Amino acid sequence: MRRPPRPIRGTARRTTARRAASTVAAGLSVAIAATACSGEPVTPSEPLEIRVADSFAATHPIGRSGTTDFMEILRDTAPSAGMEIVYFDSGQLGKQRDMPAVLRTGIAQIAAVSPAYVGTQLPLANVGDLPGFTQDSCVGGDAMLEIMQPGTTLFETELAPQDVHPLWVAYIPGYEAMSGAFPVDSVDALHGKIMRSTGGAADRVVDAAGAAGVSMPLGDMYEAISRGTVEGTLASPLSITPYSLEEVIQYSTDGANLGSFTVTYSVSDTVWSEMTPDQQAVLTEASEVAQDSVCREINRSMDESKQAMRDAGVQMIEVTDAERPQWEALAAPVRESWVEDLESIGLPARRVLDDFTAALARAESEHGSERS
């Protein structure tokens, strides 16, 4: 597995990412030029058009870090490898639930696939969104990417048949319970409430808490909670301020650890297999920079997002040590029900969960040694 780069802190991170992008571009250009001089064919006569379908705006932490760095490198290096990159942001080529179909049908060759929104197509890939796992985006993202590689149970059982070949992963941890009108000071407070959920694993958490789940994109949440159509949501603080939801949310837990949200920036597996080694190298190098960039930005932005919510008047109710067991008690049953339900239809959920747990331990050890 690729060893993550050394930690980059403060404003130096963006500068270093830019330098990394330039270095990658220069290195790939030299390598491709050297291959061309050797007389070997490098690229097809016509450029391979790569359409990138994104569901996030440039102002979102994912957009302003991982996606920005990914696209900068591709724009610099793709032409030399015989690729033409065309980028579509903010759901121009389809909603989040459409992304696997966008890849399969060739509408785009790279897309941001969120397992939570396509649970019937990618149920096993939803493993990273289960509650009670890491609160470090770098640890979670590296672990998810590891278990999504060719040869793994997850890839061979589910991703490859859906034509999904993950390049890099954005992992948003730290899901909290939030509400518009009632204090979320205990698990019991959620009982009987109508809660918006992302779908997938988050639906299971809502059910376990005794609430009624409504699946909808976060962009629809402002109007829904304003009108009382829903009473609250499970979400990461990171995703609240981009949608101005701090204006309608009054209460939020702080430290409940109710799940995560995984986004896999993936290329069509069919397209990947037809690419030249140089083209694959361009995507791989750009993805490594994006993987590192996005997790560091998410980790940095989490505290800022919580403070922005406080500044807007949201009451952040900290989960104390005495209260933590009741929130943690949701995690184990949710994971077990996920395993049992998927195994009942013949899917190797236990193996995938074990793979993810082991990958988390390796990633934590890797990043722990960086922090020490």
Secondary structure, DSSP 8 states (H G I E B T S, - for coil): ---------TTHHHHHHHHHHHHHHHHHHHHHHHHHHTT---S-SS-EEEEEE--S-TTSHHIIIIIHHHHHHHHHHGGGGTEEEEEE-TTTT--GGGHHHHHHTTS-SEEEE-GGGGTTT-SGGGGGGSTTS-S-HHHHHHHHHHHTSTTSHHIIIIIGGGTEEEEEEEEE---EEEESSS---SGGGGTT-EEEE-STHHHHHHHHTT-EEEE--GGGHHHHHHHTS-SEEEE-GGGTGGGTGGGT--EEEES-----EEEEEEEEHHHHHHS-HHHHHHHHHHHHHHHHHHHHHHHHHHHHHHHHHHHTT-EEEE--TTTHHHHHTTHHHHHHHHHHHHHTTT--HHHHHHHHHHHHHHHHHHHHHHH-
